[in-house]
């Protein structure tokens, strides 16, 4: 596969890639644990979801 715009493809170790992504999120002021990227689900909502889970899915 050819790299876009003449750039070479680079492979990074998993840890380095995680650090690079974390640093970029920090620089951009993005907090994945806060809205709009995440939201709290009330415990009652989770229980209702589990109680209504299709029976066929539970037998897997």
TAZIJO-V586764 format. One record per residue. RES is the residue in one small letter. SS is DSSP state (A for helix, B for strand, O for the rest). PSI is psi as a letter, one per 30 degrees, with the letter a starting at -180 (none if undefined). Layout:
{{RES SS PSI} {RES SS PSI}}
//
This chain:
{{x O k} {x O k} {x O k} {x A k} {x A h} {x A g} {x O k} {x O k} {x O k} {x O k} {x O k} {x O k} {x O l} {x A e} {x A e} {x A e} {x A e} {x A e} {x A e} {x A e} {x A e} {x A e} {x A e} {x A e} {x A e} {x A e} {x A e} {x O f} {x O g} {x O k} {x O j} {x O f} {x O g} {x O l} {x O k} {x O g} {x O f} {x O l} {x O l} {x O k} {x O k} {x O k} {x A e} {x A e} {x A e} {x A e} {x A e} {x A e} {x A e} {x A e} {x A f} {x O g} {x O k} {x O k} {x A e} {x A e} {x A f} {x A f} {x O g} {x O none}}
//
